[in-house]
Every structure is written in C-alpha cells, then in structure tokens.
Amino acid sequence: MTCRVLMVQGCTSDAGKSALVTALCRWLKRRGVRVAPFKPQNMALNSAVTADVGNGSGEIGRAQAVQAQACGLAPHSDMNPVLLKPNSDTGCQVIIQGRALTNMEAQAYHDYKQVAQAAVLDSFARLSSQYEAIVVEGAGSPAEINLRAGDIANMGFAEAVDCPVILIADIDRGGVFAHIVGTLALLSESERARVKGFVINRFRGDIALLQSGLDWLERETGKPVLGVLPYLHGRHLEAEDSLPPPSGEGRGEGAAVDRSTRVPSPPAPPPRGEGGIRVIVPVLPRISNHTDFDALRLHPNVDFRFIGLDQGVDTPPPPADLIILPGSKSVRADLAFLHERGWPAHLQRHLRFGGKLLGICGGFQMLGRALHDPLGLEGAPGSSAGLGWLDMETTLAADKQLRNVSGHLVLGNAPVAGYEIHAGVSAGLALGQPLLVGCAVRTGDGAHGAPYVDGALSDDGQVAGTYLHGLFDTPAAADAVLAWAGLVEGKAPDIHALRDAAIERLADAVEAHLDLPRLLVLLENPLESACHT
C-alpha cells in the first residue's frame, strides 16, 4: 500500500489550518479514501482522551479528535504524538504519544526536540502503514525564525518525510498578501519549492474585487491560488485552544479571543421570566477544556457568559442562576487567582441567594477543603486551602487518570458520557453522595471494569462537582443539570450532530471553492520513503 500525504501550514496562528484539514479529511472520506489526520506537535489546553486498544488511554488535542470524526475514525494517540499543555508563561507539560512525561521550561523543550521528533516519525510511520492518505496540520507559522532550529511542527517535518505543503492565510485579519509573500521570503529555497499553492480563508464580499490581487500573487510567487474559502457564518466547530467568540463576532468564524485581554460580549439574554437562565464561567488564567461549554453557548434558553480576567473586586460578575468553575491546568495557581479577584465572596453571595454552583475537574477540586501538590506537579510543592463547600481534599499524583466514561447523573437519572483527564485523587465524606453513578470506562472493545461513582452533590443540593468533561454534550444530561439550575423550558442542542453538520459544511465549501483537480494531483504524489509497506 502506498500512502499519499498533504500538509497544511498557516501564515499565522488561527489562519484556518484545523478547519481546512478537517474539511479535506471529510472530502477524501466522501471519495472513499481511507484517510487519517496527523499533527506532529500541538500546543493546547483543550484535549481529548483516546481509547487505543491494547495501549490503554491516551491524550491528544481536541482538533485532532474532531478531524478523526471527519474521517469516520476513533481518535488515536498517533494522530497527535506531541502535545504541549502550558502550565506557566514559560513552561508546559510534555505529552508524548498520549502519555504525560514531564514538565519542561521552554528552553529545555527546545533541546528535547530531537527526542520528540523520533516519536513523531514513529507515530507517522504507523499511521501511514494503515491508511491510503494522511492530511497533516502544521502549528503556528513556518516562518517563526526563533523556532526554526530543530523544527518538528512545520517545514522540519515536511522536509523529513518529503511531502507537499499548501499554505493557508486569513484575509479577514487584513494584510493577506503580505502574510503569504512574507512567509515565503522567510523560508529556505527547498522549503519554498515544497509550497505547492495557497488557500485564502474567511473571504466575504465580491470575489471579482479580489481577482487582481490573486493574479498579482500568482505572478509574484509563481505558485497557484488553489481557492478562496468564504467566511462561514453560524458554523460550529470546536476551537483548538483560545476562547471562541459568539457566532458572527470577531475577525472571522472560529477566530480566537485572547483570554488575557477580553472575553466575548454575550448574546442577548433570553427572557429570564419566561424560562431562560443565566450561566457564567470565570475565565481562569489556565482554563482548560472550555469546549465543555459549547452546548451551553448554543442553547436558545441560556444566557451564557464567560467572565473575563478584568472582572474582580471592583467589577463583580453579573447575577446568575448557575456558576461553573471550569477545568484548569494549574489548579492551585488559578484558585489563588480567584481569591485575588474576590470570587469567594461573589460565590458566597450567589449561594446565599439560591444560585447553584458546579465545578468541573479542576473546578471540582477547588470546591473541597484543600488541594495538595507534594510532588510539585503544577508548580512549587505545597498545599492550598480550597473554597470549602465540599467535604473532601485532593492530592495530585504523578499518574494521570485518562478514560472515556459513561454513566448516569443522580439528577433525573439522565444518561451521560464524557471523558476524564486529571492528576488529582479526591477523598472525603462529600464523595459519599456522588453526582454520577454506574460509571463505566468505554474502550474500543466496549465498556469494562467494575462500576464506580464520580463527583459529589452537597447535602443542600446547591453545590456539585464532577471530573467528567463533556457533561453538557449529552442532551439529556445537559437538560438535567440546567433543570437543577432552574431552567423550566427548552432542550439542549445535540453538539455531536452540530459538529458533524459543521464538518459537512466545510467539506461542501472545499468542493465548491477549491481547485480540486490540482489538489488531487498533489495527493497523487505518493510518499514512497515513509509510507510504503
């Protein structure tokens, strides 16, 4: 079998690499091609759990899990062999082939890249022996000069496996021609030759007004424009890392919002007197898996708001029916942040007036009496006092819990499915009244192992917590939690169906707006050296 390989690189972060790879994967699947996604190195705090049969569970970026769905595949740790999860401004947790190895500062990881590259090529060779085509996603930009040495994410990978590259640029940002020409200028001669064409993303307007620029670009570079993709309004596809704005806001659909400066302005709230509720989530400095809330953002009867870092003692959050403390990559540090911004007093007032409080993963751990990190896994070794609303304590352990889980909520006995990614081990009387019961681990071979329980629900029914990510992705579970919070009407959207519909729209856009004959020529160039069995 000969594997065909095509790599998508971007002129900038958030140029549309993930979306284009997703679209190409579904387009190829439609043509009957057995295709898989691949991203050599990813930096993201949104991750998914794989169920690698015979290899336990692993952890990859959520974008690759969505791309696997586009291919009709279960996600596998080989699809994203290097995942970096930032836990400070200069350091990150290094996950290799699904397993967390260690924490490293940026310079130490730079020196580690040669070892990481071996894992990248090992995973790539395994995938290429199983599939007819692989669509590869780069990371950031190939023109980041300070990161070129030992690169394994962009041109370094493309050169190592000798694959063609297409370059995507976001016109909605402005300066699209400078992005493309400037990127090419900063590549080596062999890397420029590897770029076979350009895709311009997020265009809105009259294409005729763009044509003179496209003609100039092709004359200037000697490379074709493979197509211009439209700005797709109202498309739901999970953000790789940064917080997404509401539909229609920002630079373009799926554009990232810098969590350090602002958060999306909320949509108009539903009429709260007619059954709608308000849900707010504080944006922690190291918030993780904020995709947990996608179903709430899209719920027609929920006024959902991310509360930004600029809101604290002097700017209290708005009244809400439900406050959710999200996951965190650095739980003790983010808990300290909440204290600095006066959130314990806000939460106490919220509960006093009858509001509900839910913690997910790291947010669940914060609700206990104490958090202990004796090994210094997330910073300096030590302990921190928790918020104290659940009678439990959590200790961080070296081995992560990675598992796909299904079970039932005690709220309405609603079925639920999701995944766990956490290093904390919680213990205490609060766990005697769990939030989830009958839990079972889901693997590629089906559920196995003894049933267990998860989470906690306070005696007064106002405070709850769980380790389960994806709690709101099951409509019945979302309905049960929102009813607990006071919602009296409306049904939660089916996020899985919405995601697949978005993938279909992307594939439709590729078929309508890209030069498919030229793409097929690129894909007919087999990768003989690394993909031949």
RAHU-V492055 format. One record per backbone hydrogen bond with DSSP energy under -1.0 kcal/mol. CO is the residue of the C=O (numbers start at 1). NH is the residue of the N-H. If there is no record, write none. Layout:
co=CO nh=NH
co=CO nh=NH
//
This chain:
co=1 nh=533
co=3 nh=527
co=4 nh=134
co=6 nh=136
co=7 nh=166
co=8 nh=138
co=9 nh=168
co=12 nh=15
co=16 nh=20
co=17 nh=21
co=18 nh=22
co=19 nh=23
co=20 nh=24
co=21 nh=25
co=22 nh=26
co=23 nh=27
co=24 nh=28
co=25 nh=29
co=26 nh=30
co=27 nh=31
co=28 nh=33
co=29 nh=32
co=33 nh=35
co=34 nh=132
co=34 nh=133
co=36 nh=135
co=38 nh=137
co=40 nh=82
co=42 nh=84
co=45 nh=289
co=46 nh=62
co=48 nh=60
co=52 nh=55
co=58 nh=50
co=60 nh=48
co=61 nh=65
co=62 nh=66
co=63 nh=67
co=64 nh=68
co=65 nh=69
co=66 nh=70
co=67 nh=71
co=68 nh=73
co=69 nh=72
co=76 nh=79
co=77 nh=80
co=79 nh=39
co=81 nh=97
co=82 nh=42
co=83 nh=95
co=84 nh=44
co=85 nh=93
co=90 nh=106
co=91 nh=87
co=91 nh=88
co=92 nh=104
co=93 nh=85
co=94 nh=101
co=95 nh=83
co=96 nh=99
co=99 nh=96
co=102 nh=94
co=104 nh=92
co=105 nh=109
co=106 nh=110
co=107 nh=111
co=108 nh=112
co=112 nh=115
co=112 nh=116
co=113 nh=117
co=114 nh=118
co=115 nh=119
co=116 nh=120
co=117 nh=121
co=118 nh=122
co=119 nh=123
co=120 nh=124
co=121 nh=125
co=122 nh=126
co=123 nh=127
co=124 nh=128
co=125 nh=129
co=127 nh=130
co=127 nh=131
co=132 nh=4
co=133 nh=36
co=134 nh=6
co=135 nh=38
co=136 nh=8
co=143 nh=145
co=144 nh=147
co=145 nh=148
co=148 nh=151
co=154 nh=158
co=155 nh=159
co=156 nh=160
co=157 nh=161
co=158 nh=162
co=158 nh=163
co=164 nh=7
co=165 nh=196
co=166 nh=9
co=167 nh=199
co=168 nh=11
co=169 nh=201
co=171 nh=174
co=175 nh=179
co=176 nh=180
co=177 nh=181
co=178 nh=182
co=179 nh=183
co=180 nh=184
co=181 nh=185
co=182 nh=186
co=184 nh=187
co=188 nh=192
co=189 nh=193
co=190 nh=194
co=194 nh=165
co=197 nh=167
co=198 nh=226
co=199 nh=169
co=200 nh=229
co=201 nh=171
co=203 nh=231
co=206 nh=209
co=207 nh=210
co=210 nh=214
co=211 nh=215
co=212 nh=216
co=213 nh=217
co=214 nh=218
co=215 nh=219
co=216 nh=220
co=217 nh=221
co=218 nh=222
co=224 nh=198
co=226 nh=515
co=227 nh=200
co=229 nh=203
co=243 nh=257
co=246 nh=249
co=252 nh=255
co=258 nh=261
co=258 nh=262
co=271 nh=274
co=271 nh=276
co=272 nh=275
co=275 nh=488
co=277 nh=303
co=278 nh=321
co=278 nh=322
co=279 nh=305
co=280 nh=324
co=281 nh=307
co=282 nh=284
co=284 nh=287
co=286 nh=329
co=289 nh=292
co=290 nh=293
co=291 nh=294
co=293 nh=297
co=294 nh=298
co=296 nh=299
co=299 nh=302
co=301 nh=277
co=302 nh=304
co=303 nh=279
co=305 nh=281
co=307 nh=283
co=308 nh=311
co=321 nh=356
co=322 nh=280
co=323 nh=358
co=325 nh=360
co=327 nh=288
co=330 nh=334
co=331 nh=335
co=332 nh=336
co=333 nh=337
co=334 nh=338
co=335 nh=339
co=336 nh=340
co=337 nh=341
co=338 nh=343
co=339 nh=342
co=342 nh=346
co=343 nh=347
co=344 nh=348
co=345 nh=349
co=346 nh=350
co=347 nh=351
co=348 nh=352
co=349 nh=353
co=350 nh=355
co=351 nh=354
co=356 nh=323
co=357 nh=464
co=358 nh=325
co=359 nh=466
co=360 nh=363
co=361 nh=365
co=362 nh=366
co=365 nh=368
co=366 nh=387
co=367 nh=389
co=367 nh=390
co=368 nh=388
co=369 nh=386
co=370 nh=394
co=371 nh=384
co=372 nh=396
co=373 nh=376
co=373 nh=382
co=382 nh=373
co=384 nh=371
co=390 nh=392
co=391 nh=430
co=392 nh=369
co=393 nh=427
co=394 nh=372
co=395 nh=425
co=401 nh=422
co=403 nh=420
co=404 nh=442
co=405 nh=418
co=406 nh=440
co=407 nh=416
co=408 nh=437
co=410 nh=412
co=411 nh=414
co=414 nh=409
co=416 nh=407
co=418 nh=405
co=419 nh=469
co=420 nh=403
co=422 nh=401
co=423 nh=397
co=425 nh=395
co=427 nh=393
co=428 nh=431
co=429 nh=432
co=430 nh=433
co=433 nh=457
co=435 nh=410
co=436 nh=454
co=437 nh=408
co=439 nh=452
co=440 nh=406
co=441 nh=448
co=443 nh=446
co=448 nh=441
co=452 nh=439
co=454 nh=435
co=454 nh=436
co=456 nh=465
co=458 nh=461
co=462 nh=357
co=463 nh=458
co=464 nh=359
co=465 nh=456
co=466 nh=361
co=469 nh=419
co=470 nh=473
co=474 nh=478
co=475 nh=479
co=476 nh=480
co=477 nh=481
co=478 nh=482
co=479 nh=483
co=480 nh=484
co=481 nh=485
co=482 nh=487
co=483 nh=486
co=493 nh=495
co=494 nh=498
co=495 nh=499
co=496 nh=500
co=497 nh=501
co=498 nh=502
co=499 nh=503
co=500 nh=504
co=501 nh=505
co=502 nh=506
co=503 nh=507
co=504 nh=508
co=505 nh=509
co=506 nh=510
co=507 nh=511
co=508 nh=512
co=509 nh=513
co=510 nh=514
co=514 nh=516
co=515 nh=519
co=516 nh=520
co=517 nh=521
co=518 nh=522
co=519 nh=523
co=520 nh=524
co=522 nh=525
co=524 nh=526
co=526 nh=528
co=527 nh=531
co=531 nh=3
//
